[in-house]
Amino acid sequence: MGSFKGHALPGTLFLMVGVWHVWCSVVRYVSNPKSFEVRVWNPVPGFGGKLKYLELYVHSGMLLMFFLLGAVALISEKTSFLSLPQGALCVIAAAAFCAEYLLFYFHSTTHKGLEGYYHLVLVLLIGLCILTTVAAALLPNSFPVDLCSGIAITLQSLWFYQTAFTLYGPMMPDGCRPKGNAIYCHPTDSEVRGELLANFQLFSLVLGVLVAVVGLYGFAASRYGNSDLGTMHSDQSENPQRSMLMLLIMTNTSLLFHRFRPFESIYLY
């Protein structure tokens, strides 16, 4: 059985990285859409340059593989010994997410019932991070891919928080309680309602993040928008094939969650 702090801490770190990635991706695109390039990390401006590499330091505070990613990116940025393109850093980031995926996959197999279900969702969100990071390496000039990568990291961080508050905090579903190193639900209907509640929580987080991203995009476009932005939007509306990548990612996301019970089956007593 995990703990509240054990989920809130990585959730905080991933949230910092995810939100900052989304914001920087949007600002870079609206500022100069024609020269947009995917970035694994984004420097923090101001403060005399003292916080420029803050995102890399946050990465280094996570798993060992994220520490290696942060170290390699710092060496590549600050020295001439190892100058790597963003595509190579994307591959390293994907490897770090793969290590995290395997860690939580084998971790989730030791959990059953409601606890195992919440960790299954977490594993699938990490899989989405892998998918978007690999896509970023293959499509280095794609704004939708870079944006989806930040969204996936943000969703992962928020699910860490949701798991912490639900399984180890005040949001424990009725009929479920911790016992020893596991969480037991009695009767069985309590576990079913808990899983359906998890589906609803995930849907709410996805909707909330998408609304927030749209709001950020509108704000960034009004404040930092380039004159080429309107032309780019016009070209994209005339060439809908450019939107196929977003559709592909959304389709794969739906396939990832094919094991979930449909929302139509929710019965709250």
Protein Blocks (a to p, Z undefined) as FASTA:
>chain_A
ZZfklmmmmmmmmmmmmmmmmmmmmmmmmmommlgccdfbdcdeejhommmmmmmmmmmm
mcfklmmmmmmmmmmmmmckbccdfklmmmmmmmmmmmmmmmmmmmmmmpghjllmmmmm
mmmmmmmmmmmmmmmmmmmmbmklmmmmmmmmmmmmmmmmmmmmmmmmmklcehiacehj
accdddfklmmmmmmmmmmmmmmmmmmmmmmmmmmmmmmmmmmocfklmmmmmmmmmmmm
lmmmmmmmmmmmmmmmmmpccfklpccZZ
